[in-house]
Amino acid sequence: MCPRSRRGDEAAMSTAGEGTLRPWKPDPGQADGGRPPPPGPALPLTLSVLAWLGTGTTMAGLNKWIFAAHGFRYPLLLSSLHMLSGVAVGYPLGWARGARSPRPRARIYLLSLTFCTSVALGNLGLSYVQLDVAQAVATTTPLVTLVLGVLGGRRPHPLQCWAMGPVCAGAACSIAGGLRFSQPGCGFLLAATVLRALKSIQQSVLLQEDHLDALSLLGLTSLPSFVLLFGAAVALELGPSWQGVLRPDAALWGCVLLSCLGSVLYNLATSCLLSLTSALTLHLLGSLTVVGNLLLSRVLAPAGAAAAPAPQVGV
């Protein structure tokens, strides 16, 4: 399990020289009485990045396959099953470890509400556009995270600011191509992107300031998120069509099970990465997954439904 980190963000972007600022954190001299903190663990950070990239790309492809190939028309139900898997894993392991951290309930519930709303808007947007367009719109997430962080009084690292140049250029090209597909769909996805950026900042606060570990955060946020998402799924998706959900399809439910497992691993990797870095760095790294998801979309999309040139150039 990812170790809890009390240091600031970005061991990879900070140097050992005295007086260097760590991104989104105060000067080490101010925080630790003039002594710079010890260098962070490189191996956990590397493993967290690899796990996050791998599980994120795999889960996105699985979800699109479930919707496109199997005709599963219940994205909110699928998301609620993801959260139920988090409850099934997080709570038993939390009790077995015997860890009892303070629970900032208000922040946890607010995080769950932000997450559920972003999921609902993201799924609504995916009903209008292809996966490659959705990932192209998601390239704006680092920029939105930077703006929200600055508005919240956080100071980004200079390297993160420099990285915004190519990210913004790619996002502009990506969205320009996506708007030719569906303006309502891109609008829903942009709203989901803002909430996704806010969710990452909220997670970072819980992990770094409230000192929750990844497993505790998974269990505490999964239960209220499951309640909200399952309630929405029953009201909006399952009411008129229970029979479509209960059909016996071993291949479909095998994919759903794999998607749930991928969701648990992805959420744990996300929390580990946020505890070691920052919300902004998380989404900058997320730009690397766009290429993988574009390739998956080319495989999963019907023949002739190739991605537009502008989103590919933007990526």
Steps between C-alpha positions, in 0.01 A plus 500: 500500500619845424677660800351816643698805395541810716733674263393743234434433138732398227824337596551465127468873434694632796875507549709445805625857499406717793228754438333310215124506522294186483184537294178586681680501836679766706876537504657205687686746718171644618330166555781309673689764694769560239581136427409362157313171514669173404465392138178313427480132410554463126385138472149549648453805278608313187279202581205727574540679166523174305203348683293814449575522128441129441178464696356827367551405136378144554187603688407763240526242223303241696220746572474603137497134396219429747293784358581452130540126451252368758238774472507566875300822540546559873813712562380621841438142609850405386649790696302399809637146468848650488431675830348185651825322414688775682282444807553123482878545487558813707297428811617141575865587439462815709359302792770233462773764519344653809573854378271761651570841349283805573215529253431845357146402406402828335797486261438132427134554415583805288762297313244223438247752368759657268605160374146376435405816313812478283423135423142580404603785269785299352274205422243734351768650277621155391151425371555775239865456399766237438763410759774687311300824508430456871870451568580802285270719710662354812832654394371827647506349851855616588416857403177494703688351796762775479233773497308347791820457699608860446153622598534291815830664591732221385825580320599270214855398422662690207545175307128436527431843355737434210321171433174688456614632160482176300204382708297812415596478132397136484177569686407778257550276196321211670191696598481670161472158339262369764253786458438383146365176643259614769492834677266376779722197556814712525318739735415215737858374481646843575277530808611154609862607446462796738352274766770239442768762562321614815471139616875447467571811708255378766670160505841663533380699802364187671819305434761766579332726755260261675758217476267231368667211321388364163311200639312704759402759241375227267271350764372828641408655165372186326198444726333844461593499131335160455181620671479808276584322176279197562208723592549696179529178299175361642314824435640580155612172344357189663140601565361432153739220397599255772488210253789637298723500808418148615560323169746209535812598309821350635723708274329825603516434872857378469591836348304678775691306765833589339390863477416502872839352586670756279304778669622396846861483384468830314354682802773362727770600252346847469504551876859377526608734222318797654661434838844514337446781248213741431168525321659704222778249437243219501314658210818594315594132510147422390575653163718194434197271516328679213715328238418156641131578519501632143645171382236308696227717353626430147467128574161522672335756267305374199666498162500841343458680831859620505603781725516848355848635414479792742463289818795284391716806436395648834608189681 
